[in-house]
């Protein structure tokens, strides 16, 4: 988790010996669409070029299913918002479509570690954001926890890195 939310932590974790690139995360879907209810802009990742077809298929399928579900729910919300807007006296000309964005960012892809995050945001009157994190040991296929990467003293190591990051932000 810390690899995804703290840049200083991710940079420090790269220096840990157990943390080269075994797989590529590439843009699988790059899609834009707009109608009267919503505006969609999606960039989805796909894991490929690893030596683990089973792992690639599992992760890619998980991403596909999760984002399809999320997008179906967003489409339903867009229709509900539009209907509520019109039902409460809003006019078609005043309606602004719900904006839905999905994008990803690779945080780490070295040695046996692949870490990336998919971010989905919906925007109308306010922004609603969800993040889906993937931290994978490419050798075993296991989803990683901090203790897997940093060892049994991961809490102390994490706390020190967080303290340093806070001090850096305060001093700038």
Secondary structure, DSSP 8 states (H G I E B T S, - for coil): -HHHH-HHHHHHHTTSTT-----EEEEEEEEEEE-SSEEEEEEEEEEES-S-HHHHHHHHHHHHHHHHHHHHHHHHHHHHHHHHHHHTT--GGG---EEEEEEEEEEEEETTEEEEEEEEEEESSSEEEEEEEEEEETTT--B--HHHHH-TTHHHHHHHHHHHHHHHHHH-
